[in-house]
Amino acid sequence: ALVSSIIGDILYLQENDYIEAYCFHNAGVDRNLASGSSRTFIAISRLF
């Protein structure tokens, strides 16, 4: 249940530009320079 919840959060983050930009801002990463797996990794790292 926890894993599926995290995956759901990641998918939500990736599809929601506002929250995604917010997460990138907190991570200190330029979202224009990140792509694919790095974006997913950042989303995961922000959940913990």
Biopython code that builds the backbone (N, CA, C, O; Angstrom):
import numpy as np
from Bio.PDB.StructureBuilder import StructureBuilder

atoms = [
    (1, "ALA", "N", (0.851, -1.211, 0.000)),
    (1, "ALA", "CA", (0.000, 0.000, 0.000)),
    (1, "ALA", "C", (0.875, 1.245, 0.000)),
    (1, "ALA", "O", (0.594, 2.219, -0.699)),
    (2, "LEU", "N", (1.940, 1.198, 0.796)),
    (2, "LEU", "CA", (2.836, 2.354, 0.878)),
    (2, "LEU", "C", (3.535, 2.602, -0.445)),
    (2, "LEU", "O", (3.655, 3.742, -0.893)),
    (3, "VAL", "N", (4.002, 1.511, -1.075)),
    (3, "VAL", "CA", (4.702, 1.647, -2.350)),
    (3, "VAL", "C", (3.782, 2.246, -3.411)),
    (3, "VAL", "O", (4.169, 3.163, -4.136)),
    (4, "SER", "N", (2.565, 1.720, -3.493)),
    (4, "SER", "CA", (1.632, 2.230, -4.498)),
    (4, "SER", "C", (1.287, 3.682, -4.213)),
    (4, "SER", "O", (1.045, 4.456, -5.140)),
    (5, "SER", "N", (1.261, 4.059, -2.938)),
    (5, "SER", "CA", (0.965, 5.431, -2.559)),
    (5, "SER", "C", (2.094, 6.351, -3.019)),
    (5, "SER", "O", (1.849, 7.441, -3.535)),
    (6, "ILE", "N", (3.344, 5.896, -2.824)),
    (6, "ILE", "CA", (4.499, 6.693, -3.257)),
    (6, "ILE", "C", (4.509, 6.840, -4.776)),
    (6, "ILE", "O", (4.755, 7.925, -5.304)),
    (7, "ILE", "N", (4.235, 5.717, -5.482)),
    (7, "ILE", "CA", (4.198, 5.773, -6.942)),
    (7, "ILE", "C", (3.113, 6.737, -7.394)),
    (7, "ILE", "O", (3.309, 7.509, -8.333)),
    (8, "GLY", "N", (1.955, 6.688, -6.718)),
    (8, "GLY", "CA", (0.866, 7.597, -7.053)),
    (8, "GLY", "C", (1.290, 9.039, -6.835)),
    (8, "GLY", "O", (0.966, 9.910, -7.641)),
    (9, "ASP", "N", (2.017, 9.299, -5.743)),
    (9, "ASP", "CA", (2.493, 10.651, -5.469)),
    (9, "ASP", "C", (3.448, 11.120, -6.555)),
    (9, "ASP", "O", (3.390, 12.271, -6.986)),
    (10, "ILE", "N", (4.337, 10.217, -7.001)),
    (10, "ILE", "CA", (5.304, 10.570, -8.045)),
    (10, "ILE", "C", (4.582, 10.921, -9.342)),
    (10, "ILE", "O", (4.884, 11.929, -9.981)),
    (11, "LEU", "N", (3.618, 10.070, -9.722)),
    (11, "LEU", "CA", (2.863, 10.338, -10.945)),
    (11, "LEU", "C", (2.121, 11.660, -10.829)),
    (11, "LEU", "O", (2.033, 12.415, -11.797)),
    (12, "TYR", "N", (1.588, 11.940, -9.644)),
    (12, "TYR", "CA", (0.867, 13.191, -9.425)),
    (12, "TYR", "C", (1.822, 14.375, -9.545)),
    (12, "TYR", "O", (1.506, 15.391, -10.165)),
    (13, "LEU", "N", (2.992, 14.219, -8.940)),
    (13, "LEU", "CA", (3.983, 15.293, -9.004)),
    (13, "LEU", "C", (4.408, 15.570, -10.442)),
    (13, "LEU", "O", (4.557, 16.725, -10.841)),
    (14, "GLN", "N", (4.601, 14.509, -11.214)),
    (14, "GLN", "CA", (5.054, 14.674, -12.588)),
    (14, "GLN", "C", (3.987, 15.300, -13.474)),
    (14, "GLN", "O", (4.307, 15.951, -14.468)),
    (15, "GLU", "N", (2.704, 15.103, -13.112)),
    (15, "GLU", "CA", (1.632, 15.626, -13.953)),
    (15, "GLU", "C", (1.129, 16.981, -13.481)),
    (15, "GLU", "O", (0.337, 17.625, -14.168)),
    (16, "ASN", "N", (1.586, 17.415, -12.314)),
    (16, "ASN", "CA", (1.138, 18.687, -11.786)),
    (16, "ASN", "C", (2.296, 19.682, -11.841)),
    (16, "ASN", "O", (3.198, 19.637, -11.004)),
    (17, "ASP", "N", (2.270, 20.576, -12.825)),
    (17, "ASP", "CA", (3.374, 21.505, -13.038)),
    (17, "ASP", "C", (3.665, 22.373, -11.821)),
    (17, "ASP", "O", (4.825, 22.635, -11.505)),
    (18, "TYR", "N", (2.619, 22.816, -11.142)),
    (18, "TYR", "CA", (2.819, 23.708, -9.990)),
    (18, "TYR", "C", (3.577, 23.004, -8.875)),
    (18, "TYR", "O", (4.568, 23.518, -8.356)),
    (19, "ILE", "N", (3.092, 21.809, -8.513)),
    (19, "ILE", "CA", (3.751, 21.059, -7.442)),
    (19, "ILE", "C", (5.138, 20.606, -7.869)),
    (19, "ILE", "O", (6.073, 20.596, -7.069)),
    (20, "GLU", "N", (5.263, 20.231, -9.143)),
    (20, "GLU", "CA", (6.569, 19.795, -9.651)),
    (20, "GLU", "C", (7.571, 20.942, -9.549)),
    (20, "GLU", "O", (8.695, 20.753, -9.086)),
    (21, "ALA", "N", (7.159, 22.122, -9.980)),
    (21, "ALA", "CA", (8.042, 23.284, -9.913)),
    (21, "ALA", "C", (8.389, 23.597, -8.465)),
    (21, "ALA", "O", (9.516, 23.989, -8.161)),
    (22, "TYR", "N", (7.419, 23.423, -7.573)),
    (22, "TYR", "CA", (7.645, 23.678, -6.152)),
    (22, "TYR", "C", (8.693, 22.728, -5.595)),
    (22, "TYR", "O", (9.567, 23.131, -4.827)),
    (23, "CYS", "N", (8.598, 21.458, -5.991)),
    (23, "CYS", "CA", (9.558, 20.465, -5.524)),
    (23, "CYS", "C", (10.959, 20.763, -6.072)),
    (23, "CYS", "O", (11.956, 20.642, -5.360)),
    (24, "PHE", "N", (11.014, 21.153, -7.342)),
    (24, "PHE", "CA", (12.316, 21.482, -7.922)),
    (24, "PHE", "C", (12.899, 22.704, -7.225)),
    (24, "PHE", "O", (14.107, 22.777, -7.005)),
    (25, "HIS", "N", (12.050, 23.657, -6.879)),
    (25, "HIS", "CA", (12.514, 24.864, -6.193)),
    (25, "HIS", "C", (13.118, 24.487, -4.843)),
    (25, "HIS", "O", (14.180, 24.989, -4.473)),
    (26, "ASN", "N", (12.445, 23.605, -4.110)),
    (26, "ASN", "CA", (12.936, 23.168, -2.807)),
    (26, "ASN", "C", (14.232, 22.376, -2.938)),
    (26, "ASN", "O", (15.104, 22.442, -2.071)),
    (27, "ALA", "N", (14.346, 21.627, -4.029)),
    (27, "ALA", "CA", (15.536, 20.800, -4.227)),
    (27, "ALA", "C", (16.701, 21.617, -4.789)),
    (27, "ALA", "O", (17.828, 21.130, -4.876)),
    (28, "GLY", "N", (16.415, 22.867, -5.168)),
    (28, "GLY", "CA", (17.458, 23.722, -5.713)),
    (28, "GLY", "C", (17.903, 23.274, -7.084)),
    (28, "GLY", "O", (19.065, 23.441, -7.452)),
    (29, "VAL", "N", (16.977, 22.701, -7.848)),
    (29, "VAL", "CA", (17.317, 22.192, -9.173)),
    (29, "VAL", "C", (16.537, 22.950, -10.245)),
    (29, "VAL", "O", (15.351, 23.233, -10.075)),
    (30, "ASP", "N", (17.199, 23.270, -11.333)),
    (30, "ASP", "CA", (16.519, 23.920, -12.448)),
    (30, "ASP", "C", (15.746, 22.847, -13.193)),
    (30, "ASP", "O", (16.350, 21.982, -13.829)),
    (31, "ARG", "N", (14.422, 22.886, -13.128)),
    (31, "ARG", "CA", (13.612, 21.827, -13.730)),
    (31, "ARG", "C", (13.794, 21.758, -15.240)),
    (31, "ARG", "O", (13.486, 20.735, -15.852)),
    (32, "ASN", "N", (14.288, 22.830, -15.846)),
    (32, "ASN", "CA", (14.511, 22.814, -17.286)),
    (32, "ASN", "C", (15.742, 21.984, -17.647)),
    (32, "ASN", "O", (15.904, 21.567, -18.793)),
    (33, "LEU", "N", (16.608, 21.749, -16.658)),
    (33, "LEU", "CA", (17.825, 20.986, -16.923)),
    (33, "LEU", "C", (17.656, 19.519, -16.563)),
    (33, "LEU", "O", (18.481, 18.680, -16.927)),
    (34, "ALA", "N", (16.574, 19.214, -15.842)),
    (34, "ALA", "CA", (16.347, 17.836, -15.420)),
    (34, "ALA", "C", (15.385, 17.145, -16.376)),
    (34, "ALA", "O", (14.521, 17.783, -16.978)),
    (35, "SER", "N", (15.549, 15.829, -16.506)),
    (35, "SER", "CA", (14.652, 15.086, -17.381)),
    (35, "SER", "C", (14.577, 13.625, -16.979)),
    (35, "SER", "O", (15.479, 13.105, -16.321)),
    (36, "GLY", "N", (13.497, 12.965, -17.376)),
    (36, "GLY", "CA", (13.350, 11.527, -17.171)),
    (36, "GLY", "C", (13.600, 11.044, -15.760)),
    (36, "GLY", "O", (12.945, 11.488, -14.818)),
    (37, "SER", "N", (14.550, 10.131, -15.613)),
    (37, "SER", "CA", (14.786, 9.481, -14.329)),
    (37, "SER", "C", (15.228, 10.460, -13.254)),
    (37, "SER", "O", (14.908, 10.270, -12.081)),
    (38, "SER", "N", (15.955, 11.499, -13.629)),
    (38, "SER", "CA", (16.408, 12.463, -12.635)),
    (38, "SER", "C", (15.220, 13.189, -12.016)),
    (38, "SER", "O", (15.226, 13.513, -10.828)),
    (39, "ARG", "N", (14.185, 13.445, -12.848)),
    (39, "ARG", "CA", (12.982, 14.091, -12.337)),
    (39, "ARG", "C", (12.281, 13.170, -11.344)),
    (39, "ARG", "O", (11.808, 13.619, -10.300)),
    (40, "THR", "N", (12.216, 11.882, -11.673)),
    (40, "THR", "CA", (11.578, 10.913, -10.788)),
    (40, "THR", "C", (12.368, 10.793, -9.493)),
    (40, "THR", "O", (11.784, 10.716, -8.412)),
    (41, "PHE", "N", (13.688, 10.777, -9.598)),
    (41, "PHE", "CA", (14.542, 10.666, -8.416)),
    (41, "PHE", "C", (14.310, 11.848, -7.477)),
    (41, "PHE", "O", (14.201, 11.675, -6.263)),
    (42, "ILE", "N", (14.235, 13.055, -8.053)),
    (42, "ILE", "CA", (14.008, 14.240, -7.244)),
    (42, "ILE", "C", (12.642, 14.155, -6.566)),
    (42, "ILE", "O", (12.501, 14.499, -5.392)),
    (43, "ALA", "N", (11.640, 13.695, -7.311)),
    (43, "ALA", "CA", (10.303, 13.561, -6.731)),
    (43, "ALA", "C", (10.339, 12.595, -5.553)),
    (43, "ALA", "O", (9.727, 12.845, -4.514)),
    (44, "ILE", "N", (11.065, 11.484, -5.722)),
    (44, "ILE", "CA", (11.176, 10.495, -4.646)),
    (44, "ILE", "C", (11.912, 11.098, -3.457)),
    (44, "ILE", "O", (11.486, 10.936, -2.314)),
    (45, "SER", "N", (13.013, 11.792, -3.721)),
    (45, "SER", "CA", (13.820, 12.339, -2.638)),
    (45, "SER", "C", (13.046, 13.367, -1.824)),
    (45, "SER", "O", (13.283, 13.515, -0.625)),
    (46, "ARG", "N", (12.118, 14.081, -2.468)),
    (46, "ARG", "CA", (11.349, 15.089, -1.752)),
    (46, "ARG", "C", (10.282, 14.487, -0.850)),
    (46, "ARG", "O", (9.734, 15.175, 0.010)),
    (47, "LEU", "N", (9.981, 13.191, -1.044)),
    (47, "LEU", "CA", (8.943, 12.545, -0.230)),
    (47, "LEU", "C", (9.470, 12.104, 1.126)),
    (47, "LEU", "O", (8.687, 11.787, 2.021)),
    (48, "PHE", "N", (10.793, 12.081, 1.287)),
    (48, "PHE", "CA", (11.370, 11.604, 2.537)),
    (48, "PHE", "C", (12.068, 12.724, 3.297)),
    (48, "PHE", "O", (12.611, 12.492, 4.378)),
]
sb = StructureBuilder()
sb.init_structure("model")
sb.init_model(0)
sb.init_chain("A")
sb.init_seg("    ")
for serial, (resi, resn, name, xyz) in enumerate(atoms, 1):
    if name == "N":
        sb.init_residue(resn, " ", resi, " ")
    sb.init_atom(name, np.array(xyz, "f"), 0.0, 1.0, " ", f" {name:<3s}", serial, name[0])
structure = sb.get_structure()
